[in-house]
């Protein structure tokens, strides 16, 4: 039967796939081949699909009957589900399944794995079964969405926080979650200006790495700075003459430039009103920057505009 259906698909320039007893013809064509489907009604919503007789005969010759109640035709503007996966542009996982897994992890965090197993799994399930269940779900999402998926990374992070200690790939995925939206790099002489920007960013809900609030007494400055650089989505340097003269700020900038090779658009420079990027940092010469205003009256509006622009990036750009 498969051989016959593959032949029909090839003739119509379609793809034929089968998983157990679920069979699918797919194509990027705008029209539906009449040699596959004779007609369907209505035009929208749940439809009655009438297959071409040669398709029906192929099943009958193999001793099978088509389940017409499960026969569907799905167009690009609709949710296309095949064997439980959403495949409009690429294979995906139902949003409800991700939400459900998130609730299970939350239950473990709140009540413990043993109690969560009683809520979500079969009677008699224990802590080990609950963790195996969560790990299996995470592995399925990884298989479908890929190893660089940010949703998966966040779920892994939540699972680790809830108490998951293995497998290793989950722990590594958890490490990919960004803790900060923005790293503010500046010379100490410019701190008053940047503190006002930091306050505005936090006011609109942006998570900021700012040295005087992100590094506590007794902590290693080097370790915290490196951690902040690694865990921040965007690097916002305030480029001034004092900035260019400092060894530490230049180290931060060089690290960000190195990371920017793989994460384009990560550096969002703000420059002092009288600072020349071309003279001091030619590598940033082609990077669009924003210039701090010379008059204090315009500063508030400028800070609002910068905060709005960063918020837009944080909310719309993928991690």
ZADO-1210 file (C-alpha; in nm, 4 decimals, padded with zeros to 6 digits):
<atoms>
<atom x="00.0000" y="00.0000" z="00.0000" code="UNK" pos="1"/>
<atom x="00.2785" y="00.2439" z="00.0882" code="UNK" pos="2"/>
<atom x="00.4408" y="00.1818" z="-00.2507" code="UNK" pos="3"/>
<atom x="00.1170" y="00.2655" z="-00.4308" code="UNK" pos="4"/>
<atom x="00.0606" y="00.5834" z="-00.2263" code="UNK" pos="5"/>
<atom x="00.4223" y="00.6956" z="-00.2751" code="UNK" pos="6"/>
<atom x="00.3761" y="00.6533" z="-00.6520" code="UNK" pos="7"/>
<atom x="00.0600" y="00.8660" z="-00.6450" code="UNK" pos="8"/>
<atom x="00.2335" y="01.1322" z="-00.4351" code="UNK" pos="9"/>
<atom x="00.5342" y="01.1481" z="-00.6686" code="UNK" pos="10"/>
<atom x="00.3084" y="01.1848" z="-00.9717" code="UNK" pos="11"/>
<atom x="00.1318" y="01.4811" z="-00.8088" code="UNK" pos="12"/>
<atom x="00.4568" y="01.6309" z="-00.6701" code="UNK" pos="13"/>
<atom x="00.3462" y="01.5715" z="-00.3122" code="UNK" pos="14"/>
<atom x="00.5178" y="01.4346" z="-00.0044" code="UNK" pos="15"/>
<atom x="00.3752" y="01.1196" z="00.1519" code="UNK" pos="16"/>
<atom x="00.4485" y="01.0379" z="00.5151" code="UNK" pos="17"/>
<atom x="00.3113" y="00.7749" z="00.7496" code="UNK" pos="18"/>
<atom x="00.3332" y="00.7194" z="01.1239" code="UNK" pos="19"/>
<atom x="00.1560" y="00.3949" z="01.2221" code="UNK" pos="20"/>
<atom x="-00.1944" y="00.4376" z="01.0779" code="UNK" pos="21"/>
<atom x="-00.1718" y="00.8175" z="01.0329" code="UNK" pos="22"/>
<atom x="-00.0993" y="00.9021" z="00.6680" code="UNK" pos="23"/>
<atom x="-00.0353" y="01.2483" z="00.5273" code="UNK" pos="24"/>
<atom x="-00.0001" y="01.4039" z="00.1828" code="UNK" pos="25"/>
<atom x="00.1612" y="01.7477" z="00.1962" code="UNK" pos="26"/>
<atom x="00.2601" y="02.0151" z="-00.0532" code="UNK" pos="27"/>
<atom x="00.3435" y="02.3845" z="-00.0869" code="UNK" pos="28"/>
<atom x="00.1111" y="02.4091" z="-00.3875" code="UNK" pos="29"/>
<atom x="-00.1803" y="02.6507" z="-00.3731" code="UNK" pos="30"/>
<atom x="-00.4226" y="02.4064" z="-00.5379" code="UNK" pos="31"/>
<atom x="-00.5390" y="02.0669" z="-00.4148" code="UNK" pos="32"/>
<atom x="-00.4723" y="01.7883" z="-00.6703" code="UNK" pos="33"/>
<atom x="-00.7987" y="01.6440" z="-00.7980" code="UNK" pos="34"/>
<atom x="-00.6344" y="01.3007" z="-00.8216" code="UNK" pos="35"/>
<atom x="-00.6140" y="01.3031" z="-00.4417" code="UNK" pos="36"/>
<atom x="-00.9250" y="01.4920" z="-00.3283" code="UNK" pos="37"/>
<atom x="-01.2425" y="01.5173" z="-00.5354" code="UNK" pos="38"/>
<atom x="-01.4154" y="01.7776" z="-00.3193" code="UNK" pos="39"/>
<atom x="-01.4673" y="01.9100" z="00.0319" code="UNK" pos="40"/>
<atom x="-01.7267" y="02.1145" z="00.2151" code="UNK" pos="41"/>
<atom x="-01.7662" y="02.3621" z="00.3736" code="UNK" pos="42"/>
<atom x="-01.4835" y="02.5997" z="00.2802" code="UNK" pos="43"/>
<atom x="-01.3920" y="02.6772" z="00.6426" code="UNK" pos="44"/>
<atom x="-01.3960" y="02.4895" z="00.9707" code="UNK" pos="45"/>
<atom x="-01.4567" y="02.1162" z="01.0020" code="UNK" pos="46"/>
<atom x="-01.5020" y="01.9710" z="00.6538" code="UNK" pos="47"/>
<atom x="-01.6358" y="01.6578" z="00.4870" code="UNK" pos="48"/>
<atom x="-01.3555" y="01.5433" z="00.2562" code="UNK" pos="49"/>
<atom x="-01.4260" y="01.3228" z="-00.0467" code="UNK" pos="50"/>
<atom x="-01.1159" y="01.1370" z="-00.1630" code="UNK" pos="51"/>
<atom x="-01.0468" y="01.0294" z="-00.5203" code="UNK" pos="52"/>
<atom x="-01.1459" y="00.6679" z="-00.5861" code="UNK" pos="53"/>
<atom x="-00.7886" y="00.5508" z="-00.6620" code="UNK" pos="54"/>
<atom x="-00.6860" y="00.6468" z="-00.3081" code="UNK" pos="55"/>
<atom x="-00.9784" y="00.4567" z="-00.1591" code="UNK" pos="56"/>
<atom x="-00.9023" y="00.1528" z="-00.3780" code="UNK" pos="57"/>
<atom x="-00.5384" y="00.1491" z="-00.2638" code="UNK" pos="58"/>
<atom x="-00.6532" y="00.1013" z="00.0947" code="UNK" pos="59"/>
<atom x="-00.9149" y="-00.1593" z="00.0059" code="UNK" pos="60"/>
<atom x="-00.6661" y="-00.3714" z="-00.1906" code="UNK" pos="61"/>
<atom x="-00.4421" y="-00.3750" z="00.1166" code="UNK" pos="62"/>
<atom x="-00.7325" y="-00.4836" z="00.3361" code="UNK" pos="63"/>
<atom x="-00.7840" y="-00.1487" z="00.5111" code="UNK" pos="64"/>
<atom x="-01.0726" y="00.0940" z="00.5417" code="UNK" pos="65"/>
<atom x="-01.0356" y="00.4722" z="00.5530" code="UNK" pos="66"/>
<atom x="-01.1708" y="00.6383" z="00.8664" code="UNK" pos="67"/>
<atom x="-01.3574" y="00.9234" z="00.6981" code="UNK" pos="68"/>
<atom x="-01.4293" y="01.0953" z="01.0302" code="UNK" pos="69"/>
<atom x="-01.0542" y="01.1526" z="01.0675" code="UNK" pos="70"/>
<atom x="-00.9882" y="01.2516" z="00.7062" code="UNK" pos="71"/>
<atom x="-00.8939" y="01.6209" z="00.6968" code="UNK" pos="72"/>
<atom x="-00.7717" y="01.8846" z="00.4559" code="UNK" pos="73"/>
<atom x="-00.5727" y="02.1695" z="00.6132" code="UNK" pos="74"/>
<atom x="-00.4631" y="02.4936" z="00.4483" code="UNK" pos="75"/>
<atom x="-00.1632" y="02.7198" z="00.5312" code="UNK" pos="76"/>
<atom x="-00.3805" y="02.9726" z="00.7156" code="UNK" pos="77"/>
<atom x="-00.4995" y="02.7012" z="00.9559" code="UNK" pos="78"/>
<atom x="-00.3271" y="02.5123" z="01.2352" code="UNK" pos="79"/>
<atom x="-00.1794" y="02.2089" z="01.0607" code="UNK" pos="80"/>
<atom x="-00.1502" y="01.9177" z="01.3002" code="UNK" pos="81"/>
<atom x="00.0120" y="01.5878" z="01.2036" code="UNK" pos="82"/>
<atom x="00.0466" y="01.3043" z="01.4577" code="UNK" pos="83"/>
<atom x="00.0036" y="01.5509" z="01.7426" code="UNK" pos="84"/>
<atom x="00.2573" y="01.8048" z="01.6136" code="UNK" pos="85"/>
<atom x="00.1893" y="02.1474" z="01.4659" code="UNK" pos="86"/>
<atom x="00.3750" y="02.1665" z="01.1324" code="UNK" pos="87"/>
<atom x="00.2683" y="02.4875" z="00.9541" code="UNK" pos="88"/>
<atom x="00.6280" y="02.6070" z="00.9041" code="UNK" pos="89"/>
<atom x="00.8210" y="02.3551" z="01.1052" code="UNK" pos="90"/>
<atom x="00.7426" y="02.0808" z="01.3515" code="UNK" pos="91"/>
<atom x="00.6222" y="02.2288" z="01.6776" code="UNK" pos="92"/>
<atom x="00.4681" y="02.1314" z="02.0086" code="UNK" pos="93"/>
<atom x="00.1198" y="02.2312" z="02.1146" code="UNK" pos="94"/>
<atom x="00.1257" y="02.5409" z="02.3358" code="UNK" pos="95"/>
<atom x="-00.1151" y="02.3696" z="02.5744" code="UNK" pos="96"/>
<atom x="00.1354" y="02.0841" z="02.6237" code="UNK" pos="97"/>
<atom x="00.4130" y="02.3300" z="02.7089" code="UNK" pos="98"/>
<atom x="00.1821" y="02.5104" z="02.9526" code="UNK" pos="99"/>
<atom x="00.0854" y="02.1786" z="03.1086" code="UNK" pos="100"/>
<atom x="00.4503" y="02.0809" z="03.1562" code="UNK" pos="101"/>
<atom x="00.5181" y="02.4195" z="03.3123" code="UNK" pos="102"/>
<atom x="00.2352" y="02.3536" z="03.5618" code="UNK" pos="103"/>
<atom x="00.3779" y="02.0110" z="03.6464" code="UNK" pos="104"/>
<atom x="00.7198" y="02.1604" z="03.7169" code="UNK" pos="105"/>
<atom x="00.5561" y="02.4298" z="03.9300" code="UNK" pos="106"/>
<atom x="00.3746" y="02.1590" z="04.1279" code="UNK" pos="107"/>
<atom x="00.7059" y="01.9853" z="04.1984" code="UNK" pos="108"/>
<atom x="00.8581" y="02.3123" z="04.3131" code="UNK" pos="109"/>
<atom x="00.5636" y="02.3909" z="04.5386" code="UNK" pos="110"/>
<atom x="00.4663" y="02.0503" z="04.6792" code="UNK" pos="111"/>
<atom x="00.7658" y="01.8250" z="04.6071" code="UNK" pos="112"/>
<atom x="00.8042" y="01.5528" z="04.3441" code="UNK" pos="113"/>
<atom x="00.6226" y="01.2848" z="04.5457" code="UNK" pos="114"/>
<atom x="00.3086" y="01.4927" z="04.5976" code="UNK" pos="115"/>
<atom x="00.3206" y="01.6209" z="04.2384" code="UNK" pos="116"/>
<atom x="00.3276" y="01.2603" z="04.1156" code="UNK" pos="117"/>
<atom x="00.0018" y="01.1938" z="04.3025" code="UNK" pos="118"/>
<atom x="-00.1553" y="01.4931" z="04.1267" code="UNK" pos="119"/>
<atom x="-00.0347" y="01.4342" z="03.7705" code="UNK" pos="120"/>
<atom x="00.0516" y="01.0645" z="03.7329" code="UNK" pos="121"/>
<atom x="-00.1140" y="00.7296" z="03.7925" code="UNK" pos="122"/>
<atom x="-00.1884" y="00.5977" z="04.1390" code="UNK" pos="123"/>
<atom x="00.1236" y="00.4780" z="04.3174" code="UNK" pos="124"/>
<atom x="00.3646" y="00.6889" z="04.1126" code="UNK" pos="125"/>
<atom x="00.6650" y="00.8033" z="04.3135" code="UNK" pos="126"/>
<atom x="00.9245" y="01.0802" z="04.3025" code="UNK" pos="127"/>
<atom x="01.1455" y="00.8987" z="04.0504" code="UNK" pos="128"/>
<atom x="00.8555" y="00.8508" z="03.8095" code="UNK" pos="129"/>
<atom x="00.7684" y="01.2186" z="03.8323" code="UNK" pos="130"/>
<atom x="01.1214" y="01.3244" z="03.7443" code="UNK" pos="131"/>
<atom x="01.1345" y="01.0690" z="03.4618" code="UNK" pos="132"/>
<atom x="00.8040" y="01.2023" z="03.3327" code="UNK" pos="133"/>
<atom x="00.9313" y="01.5624" z="03.3318" code="UNK" pos="134"/>
<atom x="01.2636" y="01.4641" z="03.1727" code="UNK" pos="135"/>
<atom x="01.0818" y="01.2696" z="02.9019" code="UNK" pos="136"/>
<atom x="00.8662" y="01.5700" z="02.8198" code="UNK" pos="137"/>
<atom x="01.1722" y="01.7954" z="02.8030" code="UNK" pos="138"/>
<atom x="01.3456" y="01.5461" z="02.5724" code="UNK" pos="139"/>
<atom x="01.0423" y="01.5403" z="02.3424" code="UNK" pos="140"/>
<atom x="01.0378" y="01.9208" z="02.3189" code="UNK" pos="141"/>
<atom x="01.4114" y="01.9185" z="02.2452" code="UNK" pos="142"/>
<atom x="01.3601" y="01.6649" z="01.9667" code="UNK" pos="143"/>
<atom x="01.0859" y="01.8714" z="01.8044" code="UNK" pos="144"/>
<atom x="01.1985" y="02.2326" z="01.8659" code="UNK" pos="145"/>
<atom x="01.5768" y="02.1847" z="01.8675" code="UNK" pos="146"/>
<atom x="01.8614" y="02.2222" z="02.1145" code="UNK" pos="147"/>
<atom x="01.8828" y="02.6024" z="02.0836" code="UNK" pos="148"/>
<atom x="01.5176" y="02.6687" z="02.1677" code="UNK" pos="149"/>
<atom x="01.4650" y="02.9404" z="02.4296" code="UNK" pos="150"/>
<atom x="01.1344" y="02.7942" z="02.5534" code="UNK" pos="151"/>
<atom x="01.3095" y="02.4642" z="02.6218" code="UNK" pos="152"/>
<atom x="01.5944" y="02.6452" z="02.8001" code="UNK" pos="153"/>
<atom x="01.3472" y="02.8211" z="03.0309" code="UNK" pos="154"/>
<atom x="01.1641" y="02.4945" z="03.1070" code="UNK" pos="155"/>
<atom x="01.4962" y="02.3265" z="03.1873" code="UNK" pos="156"/>
<atom x="01.5867" y="02.6174" z="03.4128" code="UNK" pos="157"/>
<atom x="01.2531" y="02.5864" z="03.5959" code="UNK" pos="158"/>
<atom x="01.3040" y="02.2107" z="03.6348" code="UNK" pos="159"/>
<atom x="01.6533" y="02.2571" z="03.7800" code="UNK" pos="160"/>
<atom x="01.5240" y="02.5201" z="04.0229" code="UNK" pos="161"/>
<atom x="01.2507" y="02.2724" z="04.1230" code="UNK" pos="162"/>
<atom x="01.5154" y="02.0120" z="04.2088" code="UNK" pos="163"/>
<atom x="01.6047" y="01.8194" z="03.8909" code="UNK" pos="164"/>
<atom x="01.9724" y="01.7124" z="03.9031" code="UNK" pos="165"/>
<atom x="02.0063" y="01.5062" z="03.5836" code="UNK" pos="166"/>
<atom x="02.0518" y="01.4406" z="03.2919" code="UNK" pos="167"/>
<atom x="02.3479" y="01.6609" z="03.2040" code="UNK" pos="168"/>
<atom x="02.1908" y="01.8093" z="02.8899" code="UNK" pos="169"/>
<atom x="01.9054" y="01.9568" z="03.0969" code="UNK" pos="170"/>
<atom x="02.1539" y="02.1239" z="03.3311" code="UNK" pos="171"/>
<atom x="02.3435" y="02.2681" z="03.0337" code="UNK" pos="172"/>
<atom x="02.0227" y="02.3956" z="02.8747" code="UNK" pos="173"/>
<atom x="01.9282" y="02.5657" z="03.2019" code="UNK" pos="174"/>
<atom x="02.2548" y="02.7587" z="03.1901" code="UNK" pos="175"/>
<atom x="02.1503" y="02.9219" z="02.8616" code="UNK" pos="176"/>
<atom x="01.8719" y="03.1257" z="03.0222" code="UNK" pos="177"/>
<atom x="01.9496" y="03.4956" z="03.0317" code="UNK" pos="178"/>
<atom x="01.9148" y="03.6563" z="03.3738" code="UNK" pos="179"/>
<atom x="01.9391" y="04.0184" z="03.2575" code="UNK" pos="180"/>
<atom x="01.7971" y="04.2069" z="02.9623" code="UNK" pos="181"/>
<atom x="02.0649" y="04.4777" z="02.9678" code="UNK" pos="182"/>
<atom x="02.4223" y="04.5190" z="03.0922" code="UNK" pos="183"/>
<atom x="02.5015" y="04.8880" z="03.1538" code="UNK" pos="184"/>
<atom x="02.8733" y="04.9577" z="03.1075" code="UNK" pos="185"/>
<atom x="03.0087" y="05.2968" z="03.2099" code="UNK" pos="186"/>
<atom x="03.2921" y="05.4875" z="03.3733" code="UNK" pos="187"/>
<atom x="03.2407" y="05.5793" z="03.7373" code="UNK" pos="188"/>
<atom x="03.2499" y="05.9490" z="03.6413" code="UNK" pos="189"/>
<atom x="02.9354" y="05.8945" z="03.4308" code="UNK" pos="190"/>
<atom x="02.7464" y="05.6941" z="03.6928" code="UNK" pos="191"/>
<atom x="02.4936" y="05.9683" z="03.7764" code="UNK" pos="192"/>
<atom x="02.3704" y="05.9798" z="03.4169" code="UNK" pos="193"/>
<atom x="02.3593" y="05.6044" z="03.3783" code="UNK" pos="194"/>
<atom x="02.1845" y="05.5594" z="03.7121" code="UNK" pos="195"/>
<atom x="01.8965" y="05.7707" z="03.5803" code="UNK" pos="196"/>
<atom x="01.8797" y="05.5499" z="03.2708" code="UNK" pos="197"/>
<atom x="01.8920" y="05.2391" z="03.4897" code="UNK" pos="198"/>
<atom x="01.6026" y="05.3640" z="03.7027" code="UNK" pos="199"/>
<atom x="01.3901" y="05.4245" z="03.3933" code="UNK" pos="200"/>
<atom x="01.4710" y="05.0848" z="03.2441" code="UNK" pos="201"/>
<atom x="01.3728" y="04.9084" z="03.5644" code="UNK" pos="202"/>
<atom x="01.0576" y="05.1207" z="03.5851" code="UNK" pos="203"/>
<atom x="00.9352" y="04.9801" z="03.2513" code="UNK" pos="204"/>
<atom x="01.0171" y="04.6240" z="03.3586" code="UNK" pos="205"/>
<atom x="01.3623" y="04.5670" z="03.2079" code="UNK" pos="206"/>
<atom x="01.6069" y="04.3531" z="03.4088" code="UNK" pos="207"/>
<atom x="01.9331" y="04.5481" z="03.4368" code="UNK" pos="208"/>
<atom x="02.2858" y="04.4522" z="03.5385" code="UNK" pos="209"/>
<atom x="02.4211" y="04.7662" z="03.7079" code="UNK" pos="210"/>
<atom x="02.7358" y="04.7297" z="03.9151" code="UNK" pos="211"/>
<atom x="02.6276" y="04.9111" z="04.2320" code="UNK" pos="212"/>
<atom x="02.3036" y="04.7109" z="04.2600" code="UNK" pos="213"/>
<atom x="02.4125" y="04.3797" z="04.1037" code="UNK" pos="214"/>
<atom x="02.7356" y="04.3245" z="04.2990" code="UNK" pos="215"/>
<atom x="02.7078" y="04.2730" z="04.6744" code="UNK" pos="216"/>
<atom x="02.9622" y="04.3357" z="04.9476" code="UNK" pos="217"/>
<atom x="03.2199" y="04.0571" z="04.9593" code="UNK" pos="218"/>
<atom x="03.1480" y="03.9185" z="04.6114" code="UNK" pos="219"/>
<atom x="03.4167" y="03.8881" z="04.3441" code="UNK" pos="220"/>
<atom x="03.3837" y="04.1879" z="04.1118" code="UNK" pos="221"/>
<atom x="03.5530" y="04.0031" z="03.8254" code="UNK" pos="222"/>
<atom x="03.3282" y="03.6980" z="03.8565" code="UNK" pos="223"/>
<atom x="03.0100" y="03.9050" z="03.8829" code="UNK" pos="224"/>
<atom x="03.1030" y="04.1233" z="03.5841" code="UNK" pos="225"/>
<atom x="03.1831" y="03.8195" z="03.3702" code="UNK" pos="226"/>
<atom x="02.8609" y="03.6538" z="03.4834" code="UNK" pos="227"/>
<atom x="02.6628" y="03.9676" z="03.3978" code="UNK" pos="228"/>
<atom x="02.8192" y="03.9904" z="03.0516" code="UNK" pos="229"/>
<atom x="02.7392" y="03.6261" z="02.9793" code="UNK" pos="230"/>
<atom x="02.3843" y="03.6389" z="03.1136" code="UNK" pos="231"/>
<atom x="02.2709" y="03.9688" z="02.9548" code="UNK" pos="232"/>
<atom x="02.0870" y="03.9885" z="02.6241" code="UNK" pos="233"/>
<atom x="02.2076" y="04.3386" z="02.5359" code="UNK" pos="234"/>
<atom x="02.5223" y="04.5337" z="02.6173" code="UNK" pos="235"/>
<atom x="02.4697" y="04.9114" z="02.6511" code="UNK" pos="236"/>
<atom x="02.8001" y="05.1008" z="02.6877" code="UNK" pos="237"/>
<atom x="02.8018" y="05.4729" z="02.7617" code="UNK" pos="238"/>
<atom x="03.0986" y="05.5790" z="02.5505" code="UNK" pos="239"/>
<atom x="03.2741" y="05.8874" z="02.6830" code="UNK" pos="240"/>
<atom x="03.6288" y="06.0133" z="02.7110" code="UNK" pos="241"/>
<atom x="03.6517" y="05.8727" z="03.0635" code="UNK" pos="242"/>
<atom x="03.5173" y="05.5381" z="02.9399" code="UNK" pos="243"/>
<atom x="03.7909" y="05.5151" z="02.6746" code="UNK" pos="244"/>
<atom x="04.0609" y="05.5856" z="02.9345" code="UNK" pos="245"/>
<atom x="03.9540" y="05.3095" z="03.1751" code="UNK" pos="246"/>
<atom x="04.1068" y="04.9639" z="03.1539" code="UNK" pos="247"/>
<atom x="03.8069" y="04.7808" z="03.2993" code="UNK" pos="248"/>
<atom x="03.5411" y="04.9403" z="03.0782" code="UNK" pos="249"/>
<atom x="03.7487" y="04.8573" z="02.7711" code="UNK" pos="250"/>
<atom x="03.7712" y="04.4950" z="02.8850" code="UNK" pos="251"/>
<atom x="03.3919" y="04.4851" z="02.9134" code="UNK" pos="252"/>
<atom x="03.3527" y="04.6356" z="02.5671" code="UNK" pos="253"/>
<atom x="03.6057" y="04.3981" z="02.4107" code="UNK" pos="254"/>
<atom x="03.4218" y="04.1016" z="02.5628" code="UNK" pos="255"/>
<atom x="03.0920" y="04.2304" z="02.4251" code="UNK" pos="256"/>
<atom x="03.2434" y="04.2849" z="02.0781" code="UNK" pos="257"/>
<atom x="03.3738" y="03.9278" z="02.0829" code="UNK" pos="258"/>
<atom x="03.0303" y="03.7946" z="02.1792" code="UNK" pos="259"/>
<atom x="02.8664" y="04.0152" z="01.9154" code="UNK" pos="260"/>
<atom x="03.0299" y="03.8077" z="01.6411" code="UNK" pos="261"/>
<atom x="02.7828" y="03.5276" z="01.7136" code="UNK" pos="262"/>
<atom x="02.4987" y="03.7468" z="01.8433" code="UNK" pos="263"/>
<atom x="02.4608" y="04.0323" z="01.5962" code="UNK" pos="264"/>
<atom x="02.2878" y="04.3451" z="01.7202" code="UNK" pos="265"/>
<atom x="02.3734" y="04.2803" z="02.0844" code="UNK" pos="266"/>
<atom x="02.5712" y="04.6046" z="02.1377" code="UNK" pos="267"/>
<atom x="02.3572" y="04.9190" z="02.1737" code="UNK" pos="268"/>
<atom x="02.5991" y="05.2125" z="02.2161" code="UNK" pos="269"/>
<atom x="02.5051" y="05.5409" z="02.3793" code="UNK" pos="270"/>
<atom x="02.7715" y="05.8102" z="02.3394" code="UNK" pos="271"/>
<atom x="02.8508" y="06.1313" z="02.5213" code="UNK" pos="272"/>
<atom x="02.7679" y="06.4463" z="02.3277" code="UNK" pos="273"/>
<atom x="03.1304" y="06.5297" z="02.2430" code="UNK" pos="274"/>
<atom x="03.2664" y="06.1762" z="02.1953" code="UNK" pos="275"/>
<atom x="03.3989" y="06.0410" z="01.8631" code="UNK" pos="276"/>
<atom x="03.3359" y="05.6720" z="01.7997" code="UNK" pos="277"/>
<atom x="03.5514" y="05.6654" z="01.4852" code="UNK" pos="278"/>
<atom x="03.8545" y="05.8059" z="01.6667" code="UNK" pos="279"/>
<atom x="03.8300" y="05.5789" z="01.9694" code="UNK" pos="280"/>
<atom x="03.6478" y="05.2607" z="01.8655" code="UNK" pos="281"/>
<atom x="03.6691" y="05.2101" z="01.4870" code="UNK" pos="282"/>
<atom x="03.5265" y="04.8581" z="01.5241" code="UNK" pos="283"/>
<atom x="03.1971" y="05.0220" z="01.6252" code="UNK" pos="284"/>
<atom x="03.2105" y="05.2737" z="01.3408" code="UNK" pos="285"/>
<atom x="02.9292" y="05.1018" z="01.1498" code="UNK" pos="286"/>
<atom x="02.7118" y="05.0445" z="01.4569" code="UNK" pos="287"/>
<atom x="02.4200" y="05.2846" z="01.4956" code="UNK" pos="288"/>
<atom x="02.4398" y="05.4701" z="01.8262" code="UNK" pos="289"/>
<atom x="02.2338" y="05.7184" z="02.0253" code="UNK" pos="290"/>
<atom x="02.3879" y="06.0460" z="02.1448" code="UNK" pos="291"/>
<atom x="02.3221" y="06.1798" z="02.4953" code="UNK" pos="292"/>
<atom x="02.1836" y="06.5361" z="02.4703" code="UNK" pos="293"/>
<atom x="02.3944" y="06.8350" z="02.5696" code="UNK" pos="294"/>
<atom x="02.1155" y="07.0192" z="02.7507" code="UNK" pos="295"/>
<atom x="01.9579" y="06.8882" z="03.0700" code="UNK" pos="296"/>
<atom x="01.6099" y="06.9857" z="02.9529" code="UNK" pos="297"/>
<atom x="01.6187" y="06.7177" z="02.6816" code="UNK" pos="298"/>
<atom x="01.7650" y="06.4447" z="02.9015" code="UNK" pos="299"/>
<atom x="01.4351" y="06.3128" z="03.0371" code="UNK" pos="300"/>
<atom x="01.2842" y="06.2713" z="02.6916" code="UNK" pos="301"/>
<atom x="01.6036" y="06.1057" z="02.5653" code="UNK" pos="302"/>
<atom x="01.6046" y="05.8541" z="02.8511" code="UNK" pos="303"/>
<atom x="01.2374" y="05.7740" z="02.7837" code="UNK" pos="304"/>
<atom x="01.3118" y="05.7148" z="02.4146" code="UNK" pos="305"/>
<atom x="01.6077" y="05.4876" z="02.4902" code="UNK" pos="306"/>
<atom x="01.4051" y="05.2884" z="02.7440" code="UNK" pos="307"/>
<atom x="01.1159" y="05.2475" z="02.4993" code="UNK" pos="308"/>
<atom x="01.3527" y="05.1318" z="02.2235" code="UNK" pos="309"/>
<atom x="01.5205" y="04.8753" z="02.4482" code="UNK" pos="310"/>
<atom x="01.1850" y="04.7532" z="02.5794" code="UNK" pos="311"/>
<atom x="01.0704" y="04.7003" z="02.2201" code="UNK" pos="312"/>
<atom x="01.3809" y="04.4911" z="02.1477" code="UNK" pos="313"/>
<atom x="01.3386" y="04.2860" z="02.4635" code="UNK" pos="314"/>
<atom x="00.9729" y="04.2126" z="02.3903" code="UNK" pos="315"/>
<atom x="00.9971" y="04.1440" z="02.0166" code="UNK" pos="316"/>
<atom x="01.3399" y="03.9987" z="01.9430" code="UNK" pos="317"/>
<atom x="01.4103" y="03.6288" z="02.0041" code="UNK" pos="318"/>
<atom x="01.6563" y="03.5490" z="02.2803" code="UNK" pos="319"/>
</atoms>
